[in-house]
C-alpha cells in the first residue's frame, strides 16, 4: 500500500470498527437502537462462562466460555461454545483425543441435540472410545455448566 | 507362555511412573519381548492423578508438601489415588483382547484369581474397580500405545481415609465430612502383608495366563529410558498441565 493511501476494506461494515471507537461501532451495528446496543455490549464485553461437575459413570468437570451471539445486530442467535475444558476421572481412548474433542466442540450450539450430534461425530471421526460417560451425558454436563 | 516378573519394591512416584512408560516404549520397539508383571510400592507415599484430571482441582499441594507426599500425573485415566499402604501392579503386554472391557476383565481376573488363593473372594465391577464384600479395595487403569497395553492397579493393604482426604481436594468443602463418611462406608482394605499379597498376585497371573513367571530386572534400555522420563514425572509441565 503506497504511503498516505487509505485502506478500503471490501467489508465496509467491518471497516467502521477501525474508524470509530468500539461502542460507536456496536451502536451502528445494532441499528442505532439503544436496547440492542446495550444487549450487544453485554455480550461483547462480558463473555458468559460456567462450570459444572456432572456425575455420569465417572465424574465430568466442565469449564465453559460461551457466546450468546447477536446475529447482525438484530436477533439474538443461539449460544455457541467459545472455549471448553473437560476434566475428570473418566477414560478416553486414545487419551490424546481429548484435545480434538475440546477443539472441535468450539462453535457448537448449546442445545442438547447439537451437542450430542457433534460429540458423536467427533468420537466417530477421531476414533475415540469414552468410558465413564457417553455423548448424551457429556452434552448434559456442558449444558449444566451453562446454567450455573 | 512366559511372563517376566519384576519386583522393584519401593520407589518414588516419578520413578515408578517413568519405569511404566519406559517399559511400554521399549516393548513397542522390541521384537524379542515377553509380557511383564511388575509389583511395587511407593516411598514416599504419593498422590497420583488421572490423565484427564486437573492437578489444582484435585490435589492440595500444600498439604502434600507438608506431609512429604509425592504428586504425579499418570498416563492412564481414572481418578486420584493416595498410594500409601498398598501394593501396586503394572502389567505390560502386546497380546490382549481388542475390547477394552475384555482386557480389564482379563487382567483384573488375574488379580482376583491370586487373591482367591488367600481365601479372598473379590469381584470385578466395570469399569475398573475390584470389590470384596461390596466394598472397593482396588482401582485399575489402562492405556494402549503403539500396540502395547499397560494396565496398572492399586490394591489397598491398609486404608486411612482421613489422611487421604487431607491431601485431596473435594468439589464442595462444606460436604467434605459427609464425603469422607461415604468413602469410609464404600472402601476397604485387605489387611494382609505386602509380600503375601505379592505372592498371591503372581500365582493369579500364572494361572490366568497359563504362564510361567520368571523373575527378572528392568533391562539397561528400560532403565535408560526411565532415567530420561523421571524429569517429565517430576516437573510441572506434565504434572500440572491441566
Interface residues (C-beta under 8 A of the other chain):
Chain A: X53 X57 X58 X59 X61 X85 X86 X87 X88 X89 X90 X91 X92 X93 X94 X95 X98 X129 X131 X132
Chain B: X50 X51 X52 X53 X54 X57 X75 X76 X77 X78 X79 X80 X100 X127 X128 X141 X142 X143 X144 X145 X171 X242
